[in-house]
Structures are given as C-alpha cells and as structure tokens.
Amino acid sequence: MLSIVENDLGTPAAASTATVTLEIDGQSVRVPEGTSVLRAAALIGTAIPKLCATESLEAFGSCRLCLVEIEGRKGYPASCTTPVAAGMKVKTQSGKLGQLRRGIMELYISDHPLDCLTCPTNGHCELQDMAGAVGLREVRYGYDGANHLAATKDESNPYFTFDPSKCIVCSRCVRACDEVQGTFALTIQGRGFDSTVSASQNESFLGSECVSCGACVQACPTATLTEKSLIALGQAEHSVVTTCAYCGVGCSFRAEMKGEELVRMVPDQNGQANHGHSCVKGRFALGYATHRDRITTPMLRKRIGDPWQAVSWEVAINHVATEFKRLQARYGKHSIGGITSSRCTNEETYLVQKLVRAGFGTNNVDTCARVCHSPTGYGLKQTLGESAGTQNFDSVALADVVLVIGANPTDGHPVFASRLKQRLREGAKLIVVDPRRIDLVRTPHIEAQHHLKLRPGTNVAVLNALAHVIVTEGLVDEAFVAQRCEGPAFAKWRAFVSRENNSPEALETETGVAAADMRAAARLYATGGNGAIYYGLGVTEHSQGSTAVMAIANLAMATGNIGRVGVGVNPLRGQNNVQGSCDMGSFPHEFPGYRHVSDVAVRESFEAAWGVPLHDEPGLRIPNMFEAALDGSFKGLYIEGEDIAQSDPNTQHVTAALSAMECVVVQDLFLTESAKLAHVFLPGSSFLEKDGTFTNAERRISRVRKVMAPKAGYADWEITQLIAQAMGYPMHYTHPSQIMDEIAALTPTFAGVSFARIDELGSIQWPCNDAHPLGTPTMHIDEFVRGKGKFMLTEYVPTEEKVNARFPLLLTTGRILSQYNVGAQTRRTPNVLWHNEDVLELHPFDADERGIADGDWVGVESRAGDTVLRARISDRMQPGVVYTTFHFPESGANVVTTENSDWATNCPEYKVTAVQATRVSQPSDWQRRHQAFTEKQLDLLGPARPAAT
C-alpha cells in the first residue's frame, strides 16, 4: 500500500544543468540554477510555510506566507518567487518571520468558516496545516464586518463542488486551468476584498467552458473545490498507484481507497505520461465499475431468442469448451476463433491469442486495432521497420512545428493535448489537416498557422502535394536521406512525388485545399525547425489508410524529422491498450513482437515454449470471420472485452454474421450489443479488479494494480486460463507477472521487461532489452529498426465511396471528450450530462438547403443503411460534409458506415460515407427494430438481470 499524500516541493524544478551553492539555516545546499529558495529548502527537508505555491504551477507569490530573510537584502522576500544565488544565506525561521506569518494566517482565518471537524478535507487541508505550522492560536478579528461566509455553493458539476466561502483567492485553481489544462475557463473577478474565483463569465461550472479535468480540484489548498465522492465517503485510508483504462495516453493515478471502496482517483505527480494531470474520464468517470448494470454471474442459452440461465463458473467454462470442441469436430479446427481486447491488459491479451493458437490450433485471432490502427502497424513497419510511434509525449516540448492530421487531441487524448497546447503557447507553430475545425485550430492563446480543410478521403493527395513542394523546392534534408535511407527507393519516390499530377495545383480541386495553403504548410514543416507529426484515426480509417501512414513516414524521413527529441511520427492510439494488443500478437498473421507466423525460427520458439505445433498460415481477420460465418464455415467466437456489434462498420452485416454462429462467447462487464447476440456470457473484470500492464501510444508499459477483488470472482486472465484448461491445453499461471515473464522470454523487444523492473523505473518504453535496459524514449536515433529507412510510393487512389445525386454529402465520424469508444463505460456515469446522444453536425448551408433547424430529427441514409439523429448546425463543418460520433448504440452510426476498407489491412473506411440528410419526425426502421430487440434481450435476462438501485 502506498502513501496517500505526495511530497510537494513548492515550485517546479529548474531545467538548468548549471548549479548554485547556497546556505539555508546554516546548511549548505547545491541546486540547479533557477531553483526557487522555497524548493531548495524543501530539497533538504526544510518546510517553509506556503499556500499559493505548488510544484505543478509556476510561482505566483500572492499568499506571502513563504517569507524568508536573506542576508544583505532588505525586507522579507517570498521564497517561491526568489531564485537562488551563489553564496546566498537564507534564514527560514525567526521571531519576526513567525510574527509576520501568523498575522497573514490570521487574516485568512478571519474570513474562513471554522468548521474543520465537519469539513471533508479535515486532516488533508493545507490551510489547516499552515495554521498549525505558523503557530496560530487565536484570531483577533470577528465576523461582524464584511465577509464571504454566506457565499452560495456551486453544486452544478456532477463530480465536484465549489464552495466560495472557503476560498482564500490563492489563484491556484485559475493558474492550474491556464498553465496545466490550457482551457482558461477560470478567472479572478473583482479586486481586493471583492476578488472571487469565477467560471467563465460568472457562470456555473457546468455551464462554463470548464472541461472538468480536475486540475483546479487538485490544486485547491482548501475545501473550496472538493470531489463529491470525498464529501460522501470521507477520507481514504490507503492508495494504490495504477494506470487509467481509457485512452492511449496511459495516465497514472493514485486510487484512494477505504477498504475496497474507491473514494477518488488522483493523478499521480510521478506519472511519466501525465505528470499529475488528468481528464474528466480518467479522473471522475469510474462509476461504471460498480454500476447496477454490471452482470457478475455467468449465463448460458442455446439460442439468442432464449432466456438467459445463470450458472456456476464451472458449468459455464465446461459448456464453452464442450461447444468449441463440438464445432471443431463437425466443421474443422478453423471454424472457431477469438477477438482480443484493447481495453484489457497485455497479459490478458497475450493469453487469448495463446489460447487461440495453442488451444484452438488456429490463427483465427484478431483485435479491435483491425478497425482503428492496423494501418499504423503496416505503414510504419514498411517504412521505418517498427509498428509503433517514435517518441514519448514529452518530446513535443522541443517541437518547433507540429502537424496534426486526422486527430482531435483535445477530445481524444486530452492530457497530451494540454501538453501540446503548452508548447504552442510557447511559440511552436501548428498545422492542422482535418475536414472539420477542431478546437486546436483556434483556442485561447493558440491559433493554427494553417488549417488545411481537406475533403474526406483525400489525405494521400494532400500528403503527396506536401511532399511535392518539399522535393521540387529543394527542401529535402539530403544529408539525412543519404546517410539514413535506401538510395534507390528514395530516388523512385523523389521522381514520383515530383510529377506534376502530385503538385498542389493539380490536386487543388480534388482535395478542396488551396494550392497556396498546401505550399505554405509544406515550407513551414520542412524549414521551421523540429517538425513533429501527430495523427489519428482520421488518417488510418480510410481505404488508403496504410498509404497515408507511409506518406507521413516519407515526409518525416525526407525532412530529417525523425530519430531525435522534438520530431517524429506519432500515432495517437485510441483505446488504452491498442498498442499493447498489437504488441501481444493479436493479429492473425503475427506472433507477439510483430513476427510473421510463417517464420520458421520464430514459430519454433513458440512451439518449444507452448508445447504444441502451431499453424504456419495467417488466420481470419475480423471481416473474414464475418464472411465465413455467413458462408457457414465459421461457427464459434470468443470475444474478450470488445463490442463489435456496435463498433464495427455496417452493423446489420455484423449482427447477421454473429447471428449465423452457433456459439458466441462474450466476456464483458455489461450486456453489450454483442452480448445481446451471444450464447454464453462470462462476466469480466474492470481495470480496478486486476493486475497487469497497459502499453500506451508512446510504447510506455505501465502497471495496472488491483485495488479491489473482482466482482464476478475472476480477473479476465483467469477466465481465459480456465477455458484453456477445459479445452485440454494446460495453463498454470498464478499471477500476471508470470505471464509477462513469458512474454519477455519470447519477445525480443520486451526482453528486459518485468513487473519488478517496471516497479523500479515507474514505467518502461519498449524496446527494453540488453541494448536498451532503461527502455527507449526515442526510436531510430542512429539507424532505423529496419536498417535504412525505406521511402514507399504512395499513389493517390480515390475512394470508391462517391457522392452522387442520391447521396450528396460525405459523413465522417469521430469522438467527443466526455464519452469513450462505444460508451459502455462512460454512458453509465454522469458524463452523459455533457453528451447524452450522438448528433449530426452539418454546415448551415447544407441545413438551410434541406430545411433543417438546430435540434431537428434528421434521417441519415447511405448505401449500407439509414438511421435518425438530432441535428446540430455548426460552422465547424465545411459545406458538403457532415459529422457524428458513435458512442450510443441506439444512434446507429455504424448502421450507415459501409464495408469499404483499407487495401492492406481491412481497416474500415469510417471517415468517408456518402449520405443524404433529410428532416424527419420519427426513428428509422432499424432503430425501431433495435429498440424492440434490446427490450426483449433485457427481458430475457430474467432473474440474472441486475436489480435497479
């Protein structure tokens, strides 16, 4: 068990390598130049009283409690804003300092409720601590004069309360919103005694621009901003450091606990991905783990129209094994398969693919990365030699030009976005390539130099046009290319992108982006200093997703923007363990570590370790599984933690395929859309109930630590192990650390990874092996993983999905800050206050042309299907393009998306669907059928249905 309280040194660490020696209370101390006196004192264990100072924020000097005496200087300077100097002699305690500090504290307490015994932060309040530290014993001022004690609380935010009567106007919350989060939603209004903290323009927190990241709550030294869970449950008794199970940033948190009850999640200041910051999901949206909808009993049924029967674990596991053996005996061993989860740990994912390969005897295993970042794996492997991003998140601090393409970091990866915004406010330049005006295009104190508002589906054309400018205008880093890249491949690429048909002028009509803008953006990226590219699903989820990833790598190599800090090619992974699920061998053609199943030496190493012969040909991808199911040759599927019936394209095709199978096993927390089509339900465990590791978008492997017992009795890895044993394949792990030891023994890039090593270092970025015992923050430094970088030809091939008179609009999809993926978790939290339905964003021109007003119901029809969404009129969109999210199953967003997919990986083309939008007054036929089916499936739960509370 770990300490609840983190040691705060008062001000941020200085970046200087030069050092200064000074004397504090007679003790010599040597610290980096630029260190504050306050921090220098803390480093030798001398605590100077403070209130406005915290090491997560720049020094402010407003509370005046940290006054010190410095020999040779007049007055009593604030130690937080006073930098050290060579030979400086500081006194932190004296009679006069004590008198001054008590006087200051007395003024604070004179306008503060004296309700410490009933205050939720009693015992953990900095104001209370400092009153004791300065020796305040009486307050001479009464409450007869003006005060703030009757100020009204703001209870509007579902997760925290704002009590202005307890506010000391230290500005820490305002500074945290500005410096850490970058939203600038809080301000100090008024002057002097009338100064108050205000959200936006005197709005409620819920109605303001606040994004509920919790930075203000974390910074508050009193009970002014307090988590409602803390108020309701009281102070925690212990904490456990674990890793967030939402997006690919991989934030570290302290789970503060009372026994097995979670009191609150507090961002870990030592977290190497988040450095003490968080977002609304990771910080607050944890109620799903104990939600009444959770199913904690295994269930069986013969047909999807039959009632569910609650059974014991033994009966359920034996039934799964019996059914899978029956299907293989009747239809062949390749008639079944499995799907791993990007929400589960590395160890759990590894066991599922091992079960499929060694226990089922087939390579029919795939993962949700198929429908998001599989083109990243393919494209980066071909060009750079490794299927992962090149940098750590901190690298952006040294970027001079940032190109964001097909990503919306403020919504999808908000903690990284805050770090990016810090760098942009410091002066880095920004290029955004996106059909929609994302927040980064213009946000407080930030404006993109270029927003290339391309037509959906033309990423490759734009990237080729940028490359054309770089090559034809002599902006190539010739020395880098000559030294680090394959010469013949580069020569072919240079000739290819130099062709006139790849020029900005030739592609202007196709892309919708002015040639002058493309030329200016290319010049900025190539000549602006360190150039870093960050991309997301807006790049990969296209018919040319793999081509676009290769085109991005080409740009980075051509300009020498790879292999050092501040540059690189950085895919922003969507779910918490997408990178890990790929690393662990979840694709049907690859063993762990991205090694092909046909490689004899690799296969023999796994055969020796696993004790069985392994198949040497790739298995079925998820789309192939669906086709085979409809053809009658694929009959059984084990799905751990994924909801393919909601997340995969062409929902009606997916549900038809699942309905055609004879044994669908879903292991999850809730009766998901896929579970409604299952024959066996195995209750899974949340990340709070298991040990293991996640690997984030920067290849950082971090520990997941169990803080409570699994609600259903088993962690997910244990369930997979039970299935393997029942199938007759031996697995005998007693702890996930043993699984990681096996992964490390069989996977060269993980050779130095172990739970003990992660605990020692905090986290590890692979590759971690003898050559890189501390991990690898930046890849491809001296040479590429493949040796020489390889330029790939990236011919632009327009998507087959075309607009026409019947379907004149292009639909593209994305995510929103408050919700996560299919919404199974976040929809079961108060996050629905911000986003309780998927809506259709469309430009005012398109809305006017169709007589659609804001809030109207709109029918959205494509070649695949139709649904109905509420309209939101928005100039974020360009005319001819509409946008929606996919977080709510009843919206049917993926009923509309088609089966078009990436040529190399089958990643669906979610981002380009030709549609028509029409004002309507009732749900679609599909929505009515879906509602009826859902109600029936809930009824079929019978006694197993969770009781409402």
N, C-alpha and C positions, 0 to 999 in steps of 0.2 A: 504494500500500500504506500502511496506517495503523499507528500505534503500537499495540503490544500493551498497554502499561501506561497506565491512566488516572490523571490527577493528582488525588489525594485531599487535600482541604483540611482534613480532620480532624474538623470538626463541621458540621452543617447551616447553610445560610445563614439569617441573621436576616430576618424579614419586615418589620421596621420601615422606614419611609421617613425617619425622623429619623436623622441621622448624628452620629458622635462622632470627634473627632480625638485621637490619642494618639501616643506616641513609642515605637518599638521599636528597640532597639540604636542609638539616636540618629537614626533615620529616622522622619519624620512619616508617618502613615497615617490616612486618613479612611475609616471603615467604618460600616455601618448599626448603629444602637443595638441591643444584644443580641448582637452578634457575639462569639464567644469570642476570647480572646487568641491561642489556637492558630491559628484561622482567619485572624485579622488578620495574623499573622506570615506565614502561607503566602501570603497575597494579595500580599505584597511580596517573595516569593521566599525568605523565611527559614524553613527547615525545622527545626521543633522536634521532637526525637525523640518517638515515640509508639508505643503498641501497642494499647491498648484503644479508641483513638479512630478513627473513620472518619466521613466526612461523610454517609453514608447512615443513621447512627444518632444518637440523642441522646447527648450527652456523658455519660460514666459515671464517669470519674475513678478507676479502680481500679489502673491499672498504675504510676502515679506517675513515669513516665518523662518526662513533658512538663513537669516542674517548671520554674518561672522565678523570677526575682527582680523584685519590683515596689517601686519607691521609695516609702518611707513605710509599707510593710507588713511585718509580721513573718513569718518562716518562708519557705517555698518553695511557693507555691500551684500547683496543677495548672492549666496554661494552658487545658486543654479545658473545664473547668468554671468558669473565671473570665471573666465578661463584661468587655468593655472599658469604660472610663470616660473622660470628658473630662479631658485633661491627664495621664493615666496615663503613667508612664515604666517601660518593661519592659526587662529585660536577659535575653536568652535564652542567653547563654554566659558562664561564669565558672569559675574554678577549683573553687569549691565545688559549682556545679551539675554540672560534669563528674565530680567525685568521687561525688556522690550518684547520678547516672545510672549510672555504672559499677558501683556497689555493687548497685543494683537489678538491672541486667542480669546481674551475676554470680550473683545468687540464681536468676534464671530459668534460666540455662545450667547451674547445678549440678544441676538435675533435668530435664535435657533430653538426648536422645540426640545424640551428636556424630557424626552420620552424614551430614554435609552433602554430601559428594561423591556419595553414592548416593541422597540424598533427592530425590523427584520435584519438589519446589519449589526445588531449588538454583538460586540466581540470581534467584528470584522469591519470596523468603521475607522477610517483614517482620522477624521475629526476627533473622535473619541480617543484614539491612540495619542494624537498630538496634544490633546488637553492634558493627558497624563504625563506625556514626555516633557512638557514645559513646566509641570508642577502647578497648574491652575487649580486653586482651591476654592475660590469664591468669585462671583460675578457681581460687581457693584451696581450694575445698571438693571433696572426693572423693565417690565413690559408696558409701562404706562405710555411711552411715546410711540412714534410710528414704528411699525414692524411688518414683517411678511408672514406672520404665523397663521393668518386666516386665508392664505392663498389657496386657490382651488386646485385639487389634483387633476391631472390629465390621465384618465384611465383608458383612453381610446385604443392604444396599441394592445393587441391581444397578448403580448409577451412581456411587456414591462410597463411600469407606472412611472409618472413624472410628478413628484411632489415638490413644488417650488418653495414650500415653507421650510424645507431642509436645505435649500440651495445656498451655497456660500459664494456663488458667482466667481469660481476659480477659473472658468473658461475651459476646463479640461475637456468637457463634452464637445464644445464648439471646435476646439482645436483637433480633437480626435476625428470629428466629422470632416474637417478640412484636410488635415495632414495625412491621416491614415486611410479613411474611406474615400475622400475626394468628392463627396456629394455636395458639401456646403449647404446643408439643409438647416443648420442651426446657426443662431446669431445671438449676440448680446444686444438687447434693445434698451434704450434709456441710458441715463448717466448717473453716476454717483449712487445715492441710496435707491434710486428708481431702476437701477440696472437689473434686468431679468433675462434669463435664457428663453429664447423663442424659437419655435419650429417654423421655418419659412416666415411668412408674414402673419405672425400671431395666429397660426392655425393649430389644430390638434396634431399630435404626432401622426395619427393615422391618416389625416387628410393632407399632410405636408409632403415635401419631397423626400422625407426620411425613407431609407430603404431597409430599416430595421436590421442593420448588420450587427448591432450591439456594441459597436466601438464606444459610443457615448456611455453606455451602461458600464462597460469595463473600465472606463477612465474615471468615472464618478467616485470621488473620495468619501461621499456620504451616502445616505439612503435616498437621495433625490431621485436618482434613476435606479430602479431596482427590479429584478426579474420577479414576475408574479409567482413563478414556481417557488422562489425563495421565500416570498411572503407566506405562501400557503403551506410549505413543508418545513420551513425552518432551516437552520444551518446544517450543512453536510458534516459528516464525521470523518470521511476519508475521500481521497480522489485517486483515479486511475487514468493514466495518460493513454489515449487511444487515437485512432485515425478516423476522420469523417467518412461516411459511406455515401456521400452524394457525388459531386462532380469530380473531374480529373485533376483538380488542384491538390487534393490529398491533405487537407488541413489537419493539424494536430490539435487535440483538445484534452483538457482535463475533465473527465466525467466525475462530477462531485456527487457523492452518494451518501445516503443514510441506509445502511444495510444494503439491501438490493433495490432500493428505491432511488431513481435518478432525480436529483434536486435540480441540477442545471449543468449545462456544458459551457466551459470557459476556455476560450482559445489559449493554447499553450505558447507562452512567450518564446520557448525554446524550439517551437515547431519550425523546421527548416524549410518548409514550403510556404507557411503562412505568417511566421514571425509574430504570432499573437493576434492576428486579425481573423475575421470570420465573415460569413454572410447569414442572411435570415434563415436559410435552410439548415446549415450545419450547426448554428448556434441555438436555434429555437425549435425547428420543426422535427421534434423527436417523438411527439405523442403517438405516432403510428405504431411504435414498438409495443405499446400497451393498449392499443385501441380495441374497442369491443368487437370489431370485425375480424380480429385475428382468429384463425382456426388453429387449434392446438391438439386436435385429435386426428389420427389417420382415418381416411374414409375410402370406401370402395363402392363400385357399382358396375354392373355388367354393360349397360348401355347408357348413353348420355341423357336419355329421357327417363331413366330410373331414379328413384330416391337414393340419396347417399346413405350408406351404412357406416356408422362409427365402429372402428375395430381397434384391436391392440396393435402395437408396433410389430409384434411377431407375426400376426396374421397378415398385416399389410405387406411387410417385406417378403414373406414367403409367397404371397399372391403375385407380387411384381416378378419375382424370379421364375415362378411357375409359368406365368403368361409369356414372358420373354423367351423362355426355353421352348414353349409350345409354338410360338410364332417362328422361331428359327428352325425347329424341326419340320414345320409344314412348308415354310416359304423360303428357307435358306438363311444362312447366318447373317447375310447383309440386309435382311428385312427389318432390322431394328437399328436404332442409333440414339445419340444423345446430343443435347444442347447445353453448353456451359453458360455460366452467368458472369457478366461483368460487374455485378453487384456483390458477388461472393469473393472470398479470399483466394489468393494464389493457390494455397494448399487445397482448398475445396475444388477449384477448377482443375488443378492437376489430377486429383483423384477421379473426377468424372471422365476426363479424356483417357486416363489409365484404365478405368472400368470398361469403357467402350472398346479400346484397342486390345486390352489383355483379357478382359472378362467376357465381352461380347464377341471378340475375334474379328472386328471390322474397324475401318477407319471412318465410319459414318458419324463423325463428331464435328460440330460447328459451334459458333458463338455469335452473340449479338453484334460483335465487331464486323460481321459479314455485312450488316446493314448500316454501318457508320464509317469505320476507319480501315476497312480491309484495303482500300486503295493506297492508304498511307504505307501499310506494310509492303505492298507490291512495289509502289513507285520509289520509295526510299531504298529498298533492297536493290533495285536495279541500278540506281544512280550512285548511291553512297555506300551501299553494302550492308546496311543495318536498318531494320524495320522499326525505327524509333526516332524521336526528336533528338536534336544535337546539343541542347543547352539545359541549364537549370533556369528556374524562373528569375532568380536574382540577376541573371545575365542582362536582363532588359535595362538595368541601371546604367549600363555602359553603351546602350544603343543610341545612335545619333539619328537614325531614320528607322521608323517602324512601319512595315507594310502589313496591314491586317486584311486578309482576303477570306471571304466566306465564313467569317466568325463574328460573334457578337459577345465579346468578353464580359461586358457589364451585366449581361443576363445569364450567360452560360458558364462563365468562370470568374465570378465577381471579385474574389480575393486577388487573383492575378491582375484583374482589370484595375484594381486600386493601385497596385504597384506600377502598372503601366502608366496610369494617369499621373502618378508622382513624377515619373520620368518625363512625361510630356510637358508637365508644368515647369520642369527644369529647363526645357528648351529643345527637347528632341522633336523631330518633325514626324508627321503622321500622314500616311497614305491609306485610305480605306477603299477597298474594291468590294462593292456589295450592291445588289439591286435595290436595297432598302436603306434608308437613312438611319443607321444605328446610332445609339446615344453618343458614341465616341466621335462622330462627325462634328458635333458641336455640343459641348457640355461645359459647365463652369470652368473658366480659365483654360480651356482647351478648344482648339479648332483645327480640323484636319487641313493640311495644305492642299490635298487633292481627295476628292471623293469621286471615284470612277463608278458611276451608277450604270453598270452594265446590264444588258438584257440577260435574264436567267438562261443558262445553258451555254454561255459564250466565254467561260473562264479561260479555256485554252486559247481562244482567239486573242483575248486581251494579254495573256502571258506571252504569247508569241510576238505580239506587237511591241511589248516592252523589251523583249529580247532583241527584236529587230533594231530598235533605237540604240540599244547598248552596243550591238555589233557594228552597225553601219556608222555610228558617230564616234567610233574609236574609244569606247568607254570600258572595254574588256580589260580585266587585270591580267595582262598577257603573261607576266612572270608567274603568277599563281597557277594559271592554267597550264603553262609549260612544265612547271615543276610537279604539280599535283594531279593532273588529269591525263586521260588517254588521248594522245595526239590525234590519231585517225578519227576517233569518234567526235572530237571537238571540231575537226575540220569539216566533217559532214554536217554537223549541227550549225556551224557558222554559215556554211553555204545555204543550208535550209532556211534559217531564220532571216537571212539577208534577202531572200526572194521578195519581189515586190508585193506578192499576194499576202505576205505577212506584215506589211507595213501598216502603221496606224491609219493611214489614209485609205488603204484598200479595205480595212476591216471596220472602218468607222460606221458604215451603215449596218453591218452585221451585229456589232456589239452595242450600238447605241451610245458609244462614248466618243466624244470629240477627239480627233486625232491630236490636236494641240495639247489636250489634257493628258493623253497617254504619253506623248513625248516628254512633257514636263515631269510627269511622275517617274518615268524611266530615268531621266537625268538625275533627279533628286536621289533615287535609290542607289544609283551607280556612283555618284560623286559626293554624297552627303556625309561620308564617314562610315562608321559602323552601321551596316544595314541588317536588320533582323526581320524575318518573315514569320508571322503567326497566322495559321489557317485553321479552319474548322470544317464542319460538315457541309458548308456551302461550297467547298472545293471537292470533297470526296463523294457526295451523294449525287452523282451525275453519271451519264453514260460514258463520259470521258474523265471520270474521277481519277483513275490511275495516271492518265495522260497529264492531267493538271498537276498532280503531285510531282511527276517527273519534270514538268516545265518549271515548277517552283525551284526544285533542286538545281536545274540548269541555270536559272538566274543567279542563285547563290554562288555556284561554282564560277560562273563567268565573271562575277564581280569580286571574287575572293572573299565573299562574306560567309565564311564557314571555317571552323577549326580554331576559333578563339572566342573569348568572352565578348558579349555585346552584339553578336551577329547570329547566324544560324537559320535553320529550318525547323520550325517549332509547331507541330500539330497539337492543337488543343483538344485533348480527348474528352469525350462527353461524360461517360459514367466513371465512377470512382476507380474501377479496376479494368477498364478496357485494355490498357497497355498490358496489365498482368495477365488477363485472359488470353491475349495473343501470345505473350511470352511463354505461357504454360503449355502450348501445343494444342490449342483448341480448334485449329483449322484442320480440315480432313487430309491435307497434303503434308502437314508438318508436325514433327515431334517438338517437344519443348526446346526453345532456343532457335526456332525458325530453321530447322534442318529437315530436309525432304525425306519422306518415308521410303523413297527408292534408294537412298544412300545406304549401301550395304553395311559399311562400318558403323554408321550411326544406329542403324536398325539392330545390328548385332549387340551393341552396347546395351540397348534397352531390353532386348531378349534375354541377355545374361542377367540383368538386374531383376526383370519381372518374371522370369522363369517360364515363358511361353513363347512360341513362334508368333511373329507379328506380320500382318499383311503388308505387302510392298507396293500397293497401288492406292492412290488417293480415294477417299470415300466420297460420300454425297455431301454437297453443300446444302444449306437450308432450302434454297429454291428447288434443288434437285430432289430433296426429300419430299417436298410438296407434290412435284410432278409424279414421282414414283408412287406416292400414296394414292393419287388419283388414278394411276395406271394399275393399281392393285398389287404392286410388288413391295411396297414399304408399309409395314403394319404396326410397328411399335416404336414409341419415342419417350425418352426420359428427359424431361425439361427441368433443369435446376435453376430456379430464380429468374426466368425470363418470361415475358408475356408477349409471345409472338403474334397472338391473335389481335393485339392492339398495335404493336409497334411495327409490324411488317407491312409492306405495301399490298394493295388490293385485298382488303380484309375479307371480302367474300370468297376469294380464291383460297386464302389461308384457312378460313373456317371450313370450307369444303374439304380441304386436304386433311385437316385434323379429324373431321367427322368420318372420313373414309378409313381411318386407322382403327385397329381392334384393341389396342392398349396404349393409351396416352397417360403417362405418369407425370404429374405436375408437383414439384416441390417448391412451396412458396409460403408467404405469410397470410395471404388473403385469397378469397375465391376470385381470382383474376379472370380476365376474358378467356385466357387459355384454359384455366381451371374449370370454367363452365363447360368445356368440351372434353374434359378428362374422364378417365375411368378410375384412376387412383389419385388421391390427394395425400401428399406427405407434408405435414406441417414443418416449415423451415424455421430458421432462427435469424434474428436480426443481428446486426454487427455488434450490438451491445452484449450479445449472448455467446460470443465465440472468441477464440484466439486464432491468430494467423497474421497475414500480411496483405497489404494492398500495394500496387505499383502505380504511381500517378503519371501524369503526362510528361514529366521530366525524368522518367525512369527511376524515380525515387521509391525505394522499397521501405515501407513504414509498418510498424507493428500495430496490429489490432489486438486489443486486450479485453478479455471477458470481464464485464463488471456485474453481471447478474447471470443466474442459471438460465439455460434455455427453457422457454415457456412450455415447449412441447416435449421436453426431456432430452433431446439430442441436438447437437450442433450439426450443421449441414454435412460436414466432412464425415461425421459418424454415421449418418444415414446412408451416404454413398458406400461407405465401408460395409455396412450391414447388407446392402444389396449385392455387393461383390461376393461376400461370403456365402450368401444364399444361392448365388449363381454358380458356386463351386470354385470361385477364384479367391485365393487367400489374401486378405489384407489384415494386418495386425498392428496398426499404429495405436499408441496410447495418448499421443499429444501431437498437435500440428507441427511442433518443432522437428519431429522425426520426419515428417513429410518434406519440410524444407531441406533437411539434411540430404534426403534422397534427390530432391531437385538439384541441389548444389553438386552432388556427386555425378549427376548425369548431364548437366548443362554447363558448358564452359564459361558462359558469361555470368553465371551465378556461383562459380566455384568457391568464392570466398564469403558467401552469404550464409549466415546462421542467425538464429534468434539472439544468441549471445552477442554476436558481432553487431547486430542492429541495436540491441540494448546499450552497447558500449558507445556507439557512434551517434545514436539518435535516429539515424536512417542511413541508407546506402543507395547510391545511384549505380545501377549496373552499366557496363561490365564491372564486376568486382571479382578479381582473381589474383594470382601471384603478381601479375604485371601491374595491377591496379588494386592494391589491398584496401585502400580507403574509398574505392569507388571512382566513378568517372563523371564529374560535373559537366565537362565539355568533351564532346566526341570529335574524332577526326582531326586532332591537333597537328600531328606531324604527317600522317598519311590517313587516307580513308580506310575504313574497315575492309573494303574490297581491294585495297592497294591503291590503285589510281581511280579517281572519280571518273564516271562514265556519263558523257552527255548522250541523251536519248532524243531521237527525233519525235516531235510532238505535233503531228499533223492535226489540224483542227477539222473535226468531222461533226457537222451539225447534228443535233439530236433528232431522232425520228419523231419525237413528240412535237407536232407542229400546231400552231394556231390556224384556225380557218373560220369561216362564217358561223359555223355551229359552235365552235369553242374558241372565241376570240381573245380570251385572257390567259395569262400564264400564272398558275398558282405556284408559290414557293412556300416552304414551311420552315419553322424554327422553334425556339424555346423562349420561355419567359422566366424572369428572375425567381418568382415565388414558387414555381412548380418545377417538377423534376421528371423527365422522361415520360412514362405512361401515367404518372400521377398517383400510382397505387399508394405511395407513402405520403406525399405532400397533400393529396386531396383529403387525407384523414388527419389534417392538422388545421389550425386557424389560418394557415396561408391562403385558404380559399377566400378570405376577406379581400385579398388583393386581386385574385384571379379565380373566379368560380365557374368559368366556362371558356371554351375556345371560341374566338370570334374571327370574323373575316375582315381584315383590313383592306380597304380599297381607296383609291385616289378619288378626290371629289369629282373629277371629270367623268370617271367611269360610273360613279354613283349617280351623278346628275343624268347621264345618258340613259340610265336604267330606271330612273325614278326612285332610287333607294335613298332613304334618310338614315341618319345615325340611329342605331338601335333596332332597325327593321330586321325581320327574318328574311334571310336570303338563301335561295336554293342554289347549291353549287353542284354542277353536273360536269362529269368528264367522260372519257371513253370507257372508264372502268366502273363508274357508279355515280351515285348522287347522294347528297346529304343537305342538311339545312343548318346554317349558322347565323348568329346575330351579326349585323353589320357594324363596323367601326370605320367611320370616314376619317382618313388620315393622309396628310401630305408627306408622311414618311415614304409612302409608296410612289412609284412613278406610274403614269398612265399606262394601262395595259397589263399591269402586274398586281396580283392580289396575294395576300399572305395570311397564314393561320398557324396555330400551334396544334399539338396532338396529345395534350395532357388528360383529356377527358374522354372516356370510351364512347359516351353517347354522342359526341360530336361527329364521329365517323370520319375524321380527317383522312384516314388511310383507306376508307372505302373509295375515295376519289383517286388516290395516287395509283399509278399504273405499275406494271411489272417490268418496265424498261429498266435496264441496269448497266453498270459499268462493264465494259468489254472484257476486262481482265479478271474481275473479282466477283461479279454479280451483285455488287453493292447497288441497291435500288436508287433510281433517279427521283428521289423525293422532291428535289428542288425545281423540277420542271414538269408541270402537268397542265395541259391545255384544258381550260374550263370555260363555262358560261355561268354568270351570276344573274339570278332573276329574283325579284321581290316576290315572296310567297307568304302564306298565312298559316301553314301547318307543317308538321315534321315530314320528312321523307318516308317513303315506304320502308326503306331499310331501317330507319330509326324506330318506326313503329314495331317492326319485327324484332329488332334488338331489345326494345323495352319489354315486350311480351316474353321473349326468351329469357331475359335477365330475371324477371319476376318469377318465372317458372323455376329457374335454377335455384333461386333463393328459397323458394318453397320446398324444393327437393332436398335441401339441407336437413329439413325436419328437425329432429332432436339435436343434430350436430350444429345447427345454426347458432352462432354466438348470441347470447342474451343481450338485449339492449340495456344500457346502464344510464 
